[in-house]
Amino acid sequence: MKKVVLTLLIAVMAVSAWAADMPGHGLGFQIGWAQPILRLNSSNVLYPKDSLMNVTKLNGLKVGLVYDASYVKGFGSTIGLNYTFAAGHSPWVTTGITNYPRTRTQTFYQELELFVDWQYKFEVAKETYLMLYTGPSLQCGLVFSERSVTEMQDISGNITRTMTSTNRYIRHEADDVQSNQDLTRLNITWGVGAGFQYKRYFIRGGYDFGLINPYANKQFVNLGGTTSDRYTRGRLDQWSIKIGMYIWYAD
């Protein structure tokens, strides 16, 4: 799967370079909202769903450079490089009959993304287009860290806070809190979306479906599961919506 996506990326980049001599191409930038979604489940259908099956949703910012190329009227591709930063936190969880002690997890995520979108633009008015697009992306995770925050309250009402952090992309020593890396940095997705362009300005939004299992640690029990013969499976998907403009555009 990784080799196939890399081959597609290289092929489209080569065709885009050839298309640079044709009308309808441009170089620009985009910025917008992104929502990475890490899903945890199991491929073994013999076991029913349990409390470990969950979804981690983060919200953040996506920025990047894009190059748009047309091959024939209406049909072309967009290639580019994006940087995504997202964060989120779980609700407070109490372990006693009062509000304290309580704990929650804060998550921080960063990635670089090389993407290719094949697109078709429908001209609805002069220099005004509706577009549909689909294509792969290759994502490299930079940071996927979790910070566990615990708050305690003493008899005087004073609140103290303690924090511990782990990066889920990094393998720790055996005597550390996290003994095994459980996420891989590389992720491959396939996205679908739609957009609108007016002259040099555009807006694009869509959903990227994760194609590979993002979990490096396949042992279900290491992530809190109760069965040793159940393998950890999941997906890393992403919603996004971006606005942008072409700094240089040739009609």
Buried (B, 14 or more C-beta within 10 A) or exposed (E): EEEEBBEBBEEBBEBBEEBEEEEBBBBBBBEBBBBBBBBBBBEEEEBEEEEBBEEBBBEBEBBBBBBBBBBEEBEBBBBBEBBBBBBBBBEEEEEEEEEBBBBBBBBBBBBBBBBBBBBEBEEEEEEEBEBBBBBBBBBEBBBBBBBBBBBEBEEEEEEEEEEEEBBBBBEEEEEEEBEBBBBBBEBBBBBEBEBBBEEBEBBBBBBBEBBBBBBBBEBBEBBEBEEEEBBBBBBBBBBBBBBBBBEEBEE
